[in-house]
Amino acid sequence: MIGKKKKNHCCFRDKVKNCFGLKHCSQAVSKLSKHGRCGRVRVCKVTGDRKICAKMASMGVYPGVVADIICAHTGSQCILKVNGGTISLDEQVSDNIYVTNL
């Protein structure tokens, strides 16, 4: 028992930990910045460093979440509706989010 750490069960930590997996999607996956269509999507993966992943998870964007793309222009900023809130993402951030159509 000495030297063992007690597990801290925190759902935010689990969301950040799961950002790097692709297990939530089985269809064609594309970058959010290159998606180019409005409608419902499922977030498959969030790439980048831990800071980007933690920032996205704190805003409700993590693998498995269903989001609505409200305004999408290929190669520019994107507006997402997630859990009742609206998020505006620039191209650099939306390049790190992989989605699939529902």
C-alpha positions as CSV (number, residue, x, y, z in Angstrom):
1,M,0.0,0.0,0.0
2,I,2.9,2.3,0.5
3,G,3.8,4.2,-2.6
4,K,0.4,3.7,-4.3
5,K,-1.5,6.7,-5.4
6,K,-5.2,7.0,-4.7
7,K,-7.1,7.3,-8.0
8,N,-8.9,10.6,-8.3
9,H,-12.0,10.1,-10.4
10,C,-12.7,13.4,-12.2
11,C,-14.8,13.5,-15.3
12,F,-12.9,16.5,-16.7
13,R,-9.6,14.6,-16.5
14,D,-11.2,11.7,-18.3
15,K,-12.5,14.0,-21.0
16,V,-9.0,15.4,-21.6
17,K,-7.5,11.9,-21.5
18,N,-10.0,10.7,-24.1
19,C,-9.3,13.6,-26.5
20,F,-6.6,11.7,-28.3
21,G,-8.6,8.6,-29.2
22,L,-10.5,7.9,-32.4
23,K,-12.8,5.2,-31.0
24,H,-16.0,7.3,-31.3
25,C,-16.2,7.3,-35.1
26,S,-16.4,4.6,-37.7
27,Q,-17.3,6.7,-40.8
28,A,-15.3,9.1,-42.9
29,V,-13.6,11.6,-40.6
30,S,-12.5,15.1,-41.7
31,K,-11.1,18.2,-40.1
32,L,-13.7,20.7,-38.9
33,S,-12.0,23.5,-40.8
34,K,-12.3,21.5,-44.1
35,H,-15.8,20.1,-43.4
36,G,-17.5,22.9,-45.2
37,R,-21.1,22.0,-44.5
38,C,-23.6,23.0,-41.9
39,G,-25.5,20.4,-39.9
40,R,-25.0,17.9,-37.1
41,V,-21.7,16.2,-36.6
42,R,-20.0,14.0,-34.0
43,V,-16.6,15.0,-32.6
44,C,-14.2,12.1,-33.2
45,K,-10.9,13.4,-32.1
46,V,-9.1,16.5,-30.8
47,T,-5.4,16.8,-31.6
48,G,-2.8,19.2,-30.6
49,D,-1.1,19.7,-27.2
50,R,-2.7,19.2,-23.9
51,K,-3.6,22.9,-23.6
52,I,-5.7,22.8,-26.7
53,C,-7.4,19.6,-25.7
54,A,-8.1,20.9,-22.2
55,K,-9.5,24.2,-23.6
56,M,-11.8,22.3,-25.9
57,A,-13.0,19.9,-23.2
58,S,-13.8,22.8,-20.9
59,M,-16.0,24.3,-23.6
60,G,-17.7,20.9,-24.1
61,V,-15.9,19.9,-27.3
62,Y,-14.5,16.4,-26.7
63,P,-14.8,13.0,-28.5
64,G,-18.3,11.6,-28.7
65,V,-20.1,14.9,-28.4
66,V,-22.8,15.8,-31.0
67,A,-22.5,19.4,-32.2
68,D,-24.3,21.6,-34.7
69,I,-22.2,23.5,-37.2
70,I,-24.1,26.8,-37.6
71,C,-21.8,28.6,-40.0
72,A,-19.0,26.9,-41.9
73,H,-16.7,28.3,-44.5
74,T,-14.0,25.9,-45.7
75,G,-10.6,27.1,-44.5
76,S,-11.9,29.9,-42.2
77,Q,-13.6,30.3,-38.8
78,C,-16.4,28.0,-37.8
79,I,-19.3,28.5,-35.4
80,L,-20.5,25.4,-33.3
81,K,-23.5,24.9,-31.1
82,V,-22.6,22.5,-28.3
83,N,-24.7,21.7,-25.3
84,G,-26.9,24.8,-25.8
85,G,-23.9,27.2,-26.1
86,T,-22.4,28.8,-29.2
87,I,-18.6,28.7,-29.8
88,S,-16.7,30.5,-32.5
89,L,-13.5,28.8,-33.5
90,D,-10.7,30.1,-35.7
91,E,-9.0,28.0,-38.4
92,Q,-6.0,27.0,-36.2
93,V,-8.3,25.5,-33.5
94,S,-10.8,23.9,-35.9
95,D,-7.8,22.2,-37.7
96,N,-7.3,20.2,-34.4
97,I,-10.9,18.9,-34.3
98,Y,-11.9,15.9,-36.4
99,V,-15.6,15.3,-37.0
100,T,-18.0,12.9,-38.9
101,N,-21.5,13.5,-40.2
102,L,-24.5,12.0,-38.4
